[in-house]
Amino acid sequence: MKKTVAALLAIAAIAGSLVSVAPAAHAGGGAVAAGVAGGLIGGAIIGGAIASAPRPYYGPAYYDAPPPGPGGCYYRRERFWDGYEWAFRPVRVCY
């Protein structure tokens, strides 16, 4: 945003110096050169003022812990007694 404002002010300064010089262009080359020099100096002053402005302070930032990676889980068959016979069932094991 700051660069955009600086660019717009520089363009406005150059355009203003060219507009103010147009009626005096018949007076000779010295008037044109003075207008261009004035515009460049004015743009440098305005650009320097914008560039030297203090930077905003945003304070300390809070960063949450990263999400856990893919789970280290797998399914394993376990044998269990159901009261009548031995049976198997899948059991999820995570580490």
Secondary structure, 3 states (H helix, E strand, C coil): CHHHHHHHHHHHHHHHHHHHHCHHHHHCHHHHHHHHHHHHHHHHHHHHHHHCCCCCCCCCCCCCCCCCCCCCEEEEEEEEECCCCEEEEEEEEEC
